Amino acid sequence: MNIDTEEKAAEIRERAIDRGDLTIISNMEKEQFFLTIDHCQRYSDISERSRIMEDNGWVPVTCHIPMYVKPRASVPDGVIRTKEEYISVFYYDYTEIPNPNPLYQGVFPTFYNETRGRIVE
């Protein structure tokens, strides 16, 4: 999907929030990552802004929060409920950078409310 307006981006962001989706595109060699609202941004964003992804090291991952992992210092009960907890488990040694195309920037709330079944701020 080519996101060409802020309205379209806002609609897609809201759907991701409703589902509890978190999408990150990362580069192991550069130890960098950024948030996105499109798992396929590398292929669907045809703007000049996304030239950062022209090298082949960028890989998208979409997860659903909450997520269960082996307990550790950053999530003692083994339940990832926030974007920050997810990053602390899987991207603790990476640097977050801004999405090269601001329309695709993942701006996600941080807390998953299990009783309501959606992410809330």
Backbone hydrogen bonds in HBPLUS format (Angstrom, degrees):
<---DONOR---> <-ACCEPTOR-->    atom                        ^
c    i                          cat <-CA-CA->   ^        H-A-AA   ^      H-
h    n   atom  resd res      DA  || num        DHA   H-A  angle D-A-AA Bond
n    s   type  num  typ     dist DA aas  dist angle  dist       angle   num
A0009-ALA N   A0005-THR O   3.10 MM   4  6.38 159.8  2.14 147.8 153.8     1
A0010-ALA N   A0006-GLU O   2.84 MM   4  6.03 157.3  1.89 149.2 154.9     2
A0011-GLU N   A0007-GLU O   3.05 MM   4  6.29 155.5  2.12 147.0 153.1     3
A0012-ILE N   A0008-LYS O   3.10 MM   4  6.35 159.6  2.14 149.7 154.6     4
A0013-ARG N   A0009-ALA O   2.87 MM   4  6.06 158.2  1.92 151.9 158.6     5
A0014-GLU N   A0010-ALA O   2.99 MM   4  6.16 158.6  2.03 146.8 151.8     6
A0015-ARG N   A0011-GLU O   3.17 MM   4  6.45 153.0  2.24 143.3 150.0     7
A0016-ALA N   A0012-ILE O   3.06 MM   4  6.33 156.4  2.11 148.5 154.7     8
A0017-ILE N   A0013-ARG O   2.98 MM   4  6.26 154.9  2.04 150.1 157.2     9
A0018-ASP N   A0014-GLU O   2.95 MM   4  6.19 160.0  1.99 148.8 153.9    10
A0019-ARG N   A0015-ARG O   3.11 MM   4  6.37 147.6  2.22 143.7 151.6    11
A0020-GLY N   A0016-ALA O   2.99 MM   4  6.07 125.2  2.30 139.2 153.7    12
A0021-ASP N   A0016-ALA O   2.94 MM   5  5.02 153.6  2.01 152.8 151.4    13
A0020-GLY N   A0017-ILE O   3.13 MM   3  5.05 138.1  2.31  96.5 108.5    14
A0065-ILE N   A0020-GLY O   2.92 MM  45  5.31 162.3  1.95 148.5 152.2    15
A0022-LEU N   A0063-CYS O   2.94 MM  41  5.37 147.4  2.05 148.8 151.6    16
A0063-CYS N   A0022-LEU O   2.90 MM  41  5.37 161.9  1.93 149.5 153.8    17
A0036-THR N   A0023-THR O   3.10 MM  13  5.64 157.1  2.16 147.2 146.2    18
A0024-ILE N   A0061-VAL O   2.89 MM  37  5.41 161.8  1.93 158.1 161.6    19
A0061-VAL N   A0024-ILE O   2.80 MM  37  5.41 145.7  1.92 155.0 166.6    20
A0025-ILE N   A0034-PHE O   2.96 MM   9  5.57 166.6  1.97 164.1 167.6    21
A0034-PHE N   A0025-ILE O   2.95 MM   9  5.57 146.3  2.07 146.2 156.8    22
A0026-SER N   A0059-VAL O   2.92 MM  33  5.36 163.1  1.94 144.1 143.0    23
A0059-VAL N   A0026-SER O   2.76 MM  33  5.36 158.0  1.81 151.8 158.6    24
A0027-ASN N   A0032-GLN O   2.85 MM   5  5.44 154.9  1.91 161.0 161.4    25
A0031-GLU N   A0027-ASN O   2.77 MM   4  5.65 121.8  2.11 140.8 157.9    26
A0032-GLN N   A0027-ASN O   3.27 MM   5  5.44 151.7  2.35 139.8 146.4    27
A0095-THR N   A0031-GLU O   2.84 MM  64  6.28 153.6  1.91 139.8 145.1    28
A0033-PHE N   A0095-THR O   3.00 MM  62  6.31 144.4  2.13 149.0 149.1    29
A0097-ILE N   A0033-PHE O   2.82 MM  64  6.05 160.0  1.86 162.7 168.3    30
A0106-GLY N   A0035-LEU O   3.30 MM  71  4.57 155.3  2.36  92.0  91.0    31
A0037-ILE N   A0104-TYR O   2.99 MM  67  5.52 128.1  2.27 140.2 151.9    32
A0041-GLN N   A0038-ASP O   3.03 MM   3  5.11 150.0  2.13 122.5 118.2    33
A0043-TYR N   A0040-CYS O   2.91 MM   3  5.63 144.2  2.03 122.5 131.3    34
A0044-SER N   A0040-CYS O   2.91 MM   4  5.99 158.7  1.95 154.5 160.5    35
A0045-ASP N   A0041-GLN O   2.95 MM   4  5.20 162.8  1.98 136.9 139.3    36
A0051-ARG N   A0048-GLU O   3.33 MM   3  5.80 147.4  2.45 123.7 121.0    37
A0053-MET N   A0050-SER O   3.17 MM   3  6.02 163.2  2.20 122.3 125.2    38
A0054-GLU N   A0051-ARG O   2.99 MM   3  5.33 163.4  2.02 120.9 120.6    39
A0067-MET N   A0080-ILE O   3.06 MM  13  5.04 148.1  2.17 133.7 143.3    40
A0080-ILE N   A0067-MET O   2.69 MM  13  5.04 169.0  1.70 164.8 164.6    41
A0069-VAL N   A0078-GLY O   2.78 MM   9  4.92 162.7  1.81 142.1 148.2    42
A0072-ARG N   A0075-VAL O   3.23 MM   3  5.33 162.3  2.27 112.6 118.0    43
A0075-VAL N   A0072-ARG O   3.13 MM   3  5.33 134.7  2.34 105.8 118.1    44
A0078-GLY N   A0075-VAL O   2.93 MM   3  5.25 156.8  1.99 114.2 121.9    45
A0112-TYR N   A0081-ARG O   3.04 MM  31  5.34 131.3  2.29 142.9 157.1    46
A0086-TYR N   A0082-THR O   3.04 MM   4  6.34 159.5  2.09 148.0 153.6    47
A0087-ILE N   A0083-LYS O   2.96 MM   4  6.24 163.4  1.99 153.9 158.0    48
A0088-SER N   A0084-GLU O   2.89 MM   4  6.06 152.5  1.97 143.3 151.5    49
A0089-VAL N   A0085-GLU O   3.08 MM   4  6.29 132.9  2.31 143.1 153.9    50
A0089-VAL N   A0086-TYR O   3.21 MM   3  5.32 137.3  2.40  97.9 109.3    51
A0090-PHE N   A0086-TYR O   3.00 MM   4  6.19 175.3  2.00 161.6 162.2    52
A0091-TYR N   A0087-ILE O   2.79 MM   4  4.81 149.4  1.88 130.6 139.0    53
A0094-TYR N   A0091-TYR O   3.07 MM   3  5.21 167.9  2.08 117.3 118.2    54
A0104-TYR N   A0101-ASN O   2.87 MM   3  5.64 151.7  1.95 128.2 135.5    55
A0105-GLN N   A0102-PRO O   3.15 MM   3  4.95 155.3  2.21  98.8 106.4    56
A0120-VAL N   A0111-PHE O   2.92 MM   9  5.74 158.1  1.97 169.9 177.2    57
A0113-ASN N   A0118-ARG O   3.23 MM   5  5.89 159.6  2.28 143.5 144.5    58
A0116-ARG N   A0113-ASN O   3.25 MM   3  5.66 132.1  2.49 107.7 118.7    59
A0117-GLY N   A0113-ASN O   2.93 MM   4  6.02 136.5  2.12 150.0 163.6    60
